[in-house]
Amino acid sequence: MANTSTQSTQRGNGKLLITGEYLVLDGALALALPVSLGQSLEFTYSVEARDTLVWKSLDNQGKEWVNKTFSKSAKSSAVSPDDQSFHALLEHTVFQDKKLASVTCRLAFDRQWGLGSSSTLIYCLANHYQCNPYELSAKSFGGSGYDIACAGHHSPIIYQRNLEEAYSPTIQQATWAPNFTDQIYFVYLGQKQNSRDAIAHYKQLNQSEKPIHEMNELTQSINNSADFNETAYLIQKHERLMASVLKTPCLDEKLWKDSALVSKSLGAWGGDFCMVLFQGPMNDLQRIASSHGLDTVLPWSYFSFESPKPSVSSTFTS
């Protein structure tokens, strides 16, 4: 009888952290935005048990950037430090799956964008193996878990880490529904951040330097704001608060210095995307961004679950 194989697929959404930043790690409320671009994992099984596992990862252009064969019985002590978190994730999931022959990952976003290649991976593996994704994250990459929550949602959420029960965060549907989404943009800063390094830097701060209560109030206020001017004021206040925590200039001060727009750092400061509120034509914002060497300007609709996704290179880059 010929050998046959079976397949199974999981998918998770990407994310953008709108408020909270590093304070989410210490239990602050966060407003997070799931995005329609995500990652899918395809699991292929053989009839018989096997020790080898073929792992492939394809980028958003369909190009293969990982093609590796693992031994399921290999010990993490033989893995390089850079690969230990990933290897730990595999040890707790696919390496225990005796008949699993291969896993193929497909990203729908540029892997340099920081939209959640790790969190969607954890979410998909946890779904496939019916385990707690927050526990799986803690055993591998770590982090606050907001990104994992976004992977399974399709609208904005309010996320709060449970400091007493780390694997049971509080997740609520946000009421955030700005009536000016056509004036909200996301600009890629082109300096992808290592989340673990950013978290390590934050953890060196004294607890007294972490304004959790103030952040909770700001998150709730932004969540309840639908007005452009009010939201602009609140995100500027948010920027100043985080700038004082991190002892670094706000984005508007160190990059734009342009009164025509208001911007906010997202996630690990200074790296991936920033959110920009701008009332002029998108072409004007593209020209401003281009003058600072920033070529990717995306409208709110690009990450929306309702809108089709045109090519970034042909539509939104200058």
C-alpha positions in Angstrom: 0.0 0.0 0.0 1.4 3.4 -0.9 2.3 5.8 1.8 -0.1 8.7 2.3 0.2 12.0 4.2 -2.3 14.2 6.0 -2.2 18.0 6.4 -3.6 20.5 8.9 -3.4 24.4 8.8 -3.5 27.1 11.4 -3.4 30.8 11.1 -2.9 33.9 13.3 -3.2 37.6 12.9 -0.4 40.2 13.2 -0.5 43.1 15.7 0.2 46.7 16.5 0.5 47.9 20.1 -1.2 51.3 20.2 -0.8 52.1 23.9 1.0 50.8 26.9 4.4 49.9 25.4 6.8 48.3 27.9 4.5 49.1 30.9 2.3 46.2 29.7 4.9 43.9 31.2 4.1 45.2 34.6 0.3 45.0 34.3 -0.6 48.2 32.6 -3.6 48.3 30.3 -2.8 48.2 26.7 -4.8 49.1 23.6 -3.8 46.7 20.8 -4.8 46.5 17.2 -4.9 43.0 15.5 -4.1 43.4 11.8 -5.3 41.3 8.9 -1.9 40.4 7.7 -0.6 37.3 9.6 1.0 34.0 9.3 -0.2 30.5 8.5 1.4 27.1 9.4 0.8 23.9 7.4 1.5 20.6 9.2 2.2 17.5 7.1 2.1 14.1 8.7 3.6 10.8 7.6 2.1 7.3 8.2 5.0 6.2 10.4 6.9 7.9 13.3 10.1 9.7 12.3 12.9 11.5 14.1 13.5 14.2 11.4 11.4 17.3 10.8 11.6 19.6 7.8 10.9 23.2 8.6 10.3 25.7 5.9 9.5 29.4 6.2 8.3 31.5 3.2 8.2 35.3 3.2 5.4 37.5 1.9 6.8 37.2 -1.6 6.7 33.4 -1.4 10.5 33.2 -1.2 12.0 30.6 1.1 14.2 32.1 3.8 14.4 29.0 6.1 14.7 25.4 5.0 16.1 23.3 7.7 15.9 19.6 8.8 15.8 19.1 12.6 16.3 16.0 14.7 13.4 15.8 17.1 15.7 14.1 19.7 18.4 16.9 19.5 19.1 18.7 22.8 18.9 22.4 23.1 22.4 22.4 24.7 23.8 21.9 21.2 21.9 25.0 19.8 23.5 28.5 19.4 22.3 31.2 21.8 20.5 33.0 19.0 18.4 30.0 18.3 17.6 28.8 21.8 14.2 30.4 22.1 13.0 29.0 18.8 14.4 25.6 19.7 12.7 25.7 23.0 9.4 26.4 21.3 9.9 23.4 19.0 10.9 21.1 21.9 7.6 21.8 23.6 5.5 21.2 20.5 6.6 19.7 17.2 9.5 17.7 18.5 7.0 15.7 20.6 4.9 14.9 17.5 6.2 11.6 16.4 4.5 11.4 13.0 4.9 15.0 12.0 7.0 15.2 8.8 7.2 18.9 8.0 6.0 22.4 8.9 5.7 25.1 6.3 5.2 28.7 7.5 3.8 31.4 5.2 4.1 35.1 6.2 1.7 37.6 4.7 3.7 40.6 5.8 7.3 41.7 5.3 9.2 39.9 8.1 11.2 43.0 8.8 8.1 44.9 9.8 7.8 43.4 13.3 4.1 42.6 13.0 4.3 39.3 14.9 6.2 36.6 13.2 7.0 35.0 16.6 3.7 35.6 18.2 1.7 34.2 15.3 4.0 31.2 15.3 3.4 30.6 19.0 -0.4 31.1 18.5 -0.6 28.6 15.6 1.4 26.0 17.4 -0.6 26.4 20.6 -3.9 26.0 18.6 -2.6 23.0 16.8 -1.5 21.2 20.0 -4.3 22.6 22.2 -2.0 24.1 24.8 -1.9 27.5 26.5 -0.2 29.9 24.2 0.9 32.2 27.1 2.6 29.3 28.8 4.2 28.3 25.6 5.5 31.9 25.1 6.9 32.0 28.6 8.9 28.8 27.9 10.4 30.2 24.7 10.4 33.8 23.5 8.8 35.5 26.5 7.0 38.9 26.4 3.8 40.4 27.7 1.5 38.2 25.6 -0.6 41.1 24.0 0.7 40.0 20.6 -0.6 36.5 21.1 -4.0 37.8 22.1 -4.1 39.8 18.9 -3.4 36.7 16.8 -6.8 35.3 17.7 -8.8 38.6 17.4 -10.2 40.6 14.5 -10.9 44.0 16.2 -9.1 46.2 18.8 -8.6 44.7 22.3 -7.8 46.0 25.8 -5.2 43.7 27.2 -3.9 43.3 30.7 -1.3 40.9 31.9 -2.2 39.0 35.1 0.9 39.3 37.3 -0.4 36.6 39.7 -1.6 34.2 37.0 0.9 34.7 34.2 -0.9 32.4 31.8 -4.4 34.0 32.2 -4.4 37.6 31.0 -7.5 39.7 30.8 -8.7 40.4 27.3 -11.7 42.6 26.4 -13.0 44.0 23.2 -12.0 47.6 22.9 -14.6 50.3 22.2 -11.9 52.2 20.1 -13.6 53.3 16.9 -12.1 56.6 15.7 -14.2 58.4 13.1 -11.1 59.6 11.3 -9.4 56.4 10.2 -8.7 58.0 6.8 -6.4 60.3 8.7 -4.4 57.6 10.6 -1.3 56.2 8.9 1.5 53.8 9.8 5.0 54.7 8.8 7.7 52.0 8.8 10.9 53.4 10.5 13.1 50.7 9.0 15.0 49.8 12.2 13.6 46.5 13.3 14.0 46.0 17.0 14.8 42.9 19.0 12.0 42.6 21.4 14.0 40.7 24.0 16.7 43.3 24.0 14.2 46.1 24.4 12.5 44.3 27.3 15.8 43.7 29.0 16.6 47.4 28.8 13.2 48.3 30.3 13.5 45.8 33.1 16.6 47.6 34.4 14.5 50.6 35.4 13.4 51.0 39.0 9.7 50.2 39.7 9.2 53.8 40.9 10.0 54.9 37.3 7.0 52.9 35.9 3.8 55.0 35.9 1.3 52.2 35.6 -1.7 54.2 36.9 -1.1 57.1 34.5 -0.8 54.7 31.6 -4.0 52.9 32.5 -5.8 56.3 32.4 -4.3 57.2 29.1 -5.2 53.8 27.5 -8.8 54.2 28.7 -9.0 57.8 27.4 -7.6 56.9 24.0 -9.9 53.8 23.8 -12.9 56.1 24.4 -11.8 58.9 22.1 -13.3 59.2 18.6 -12.2 62.8 17.9 -9.1 63.7 15.9 -7.9 66.6 18.1 -8.6 64.9 21.4 -6.8 61.7 20.2 -3.8 63.8 19.0 -3.6 65.5 22.4 -3.8 62.1 24.2 -1.1 60.4 22.1 1.2 63.3 22.6 0.7 63.0 26.3 1.4 59.2 26.0 4.6 60.0 24.1 5.8 62.4 26.8 5.0 59.9 29.5 7.0 57.1 27.8 9.8 59.5 26.9 10.2 60.3 30.6 10.2 56.5 31.5 12.8 55.6 28.8 14.7 58.8 29.0 14.7 59.3 25.3 13.1 62.1 23.1 9.6 61.8 21.7 9.4 60.8 18.0 8.0 64.3 17.1 11.0 65.9 18.6 13.8 63.7 17.2 12.4 62.9 13.8 9.7 65.0 12.3 9.7 68.4 14.0 6.7 69.1 11.8 3.6 70.7 13.3 1.5 69.3 10.4 1.4 65.9 11.9 1.3 64.1 15.3 3.1 60.8 15.6 3.4 58.0 18.2 6.0 55.3 18.7 4.6 51.8 18.7 5.9 48.8 20.6 9.7 48.8 21.0 10.5 52.5 20.6 12.5 53.7 17.6 12.3 50.5 15.6 9.4 49.1 13.6 6.2 51.3 12.9 5.0 54.6 14.2 1.4 55.8 14.0 0.8 59.2 12.4 -2.2 61.4 12.6 -2.3 63.7 9.5 -5.2 65.7 8.0 -3.6 66.5 4.7 -3.5 64.3 1.5 -1.6 61.1 1.8 0.8 62.2 -0.9 1.9 65.1 1.3 2.7 62.7 4.2 4.6 60.5 1.8 6.7 63.5 0.8 7.4 64.4 4.4 8.3 60.8 5.2 10.5 60.5 2.2 12.5 63.6 3.2 13.4 61.7 6.3 14.4 58.6 4.4 11.2 56.7 5.2 9.6 55.1 2.2 6.7 53.0 3.5 3.6 54.9 4.5 0.5 52.7 5.0 -3.1 54.0 5.5 -5.3 52.5 8.2 -7.2 50.5 5.6 -4.0 48.5 4.7 -4.3 46.6 8.0 -8.1 46.5 8.1 -9.9 43.2 7.9 -12.5 44.8 5.6 -10.2 46.1 2.9 -8.4 44.3 0.1 -4.6 44.6 0.2 -2.9 46.3 -2.8 0.8 45.9 -3.4 2.9 48.0 -0.9 5.6 48.7 -3.5 3.2 50.0 -6.2 0.9 52.0 -4.0 2.3 53.2 -0.7 6.0 53.7 -1.1 7.6 56.8 -2.4 
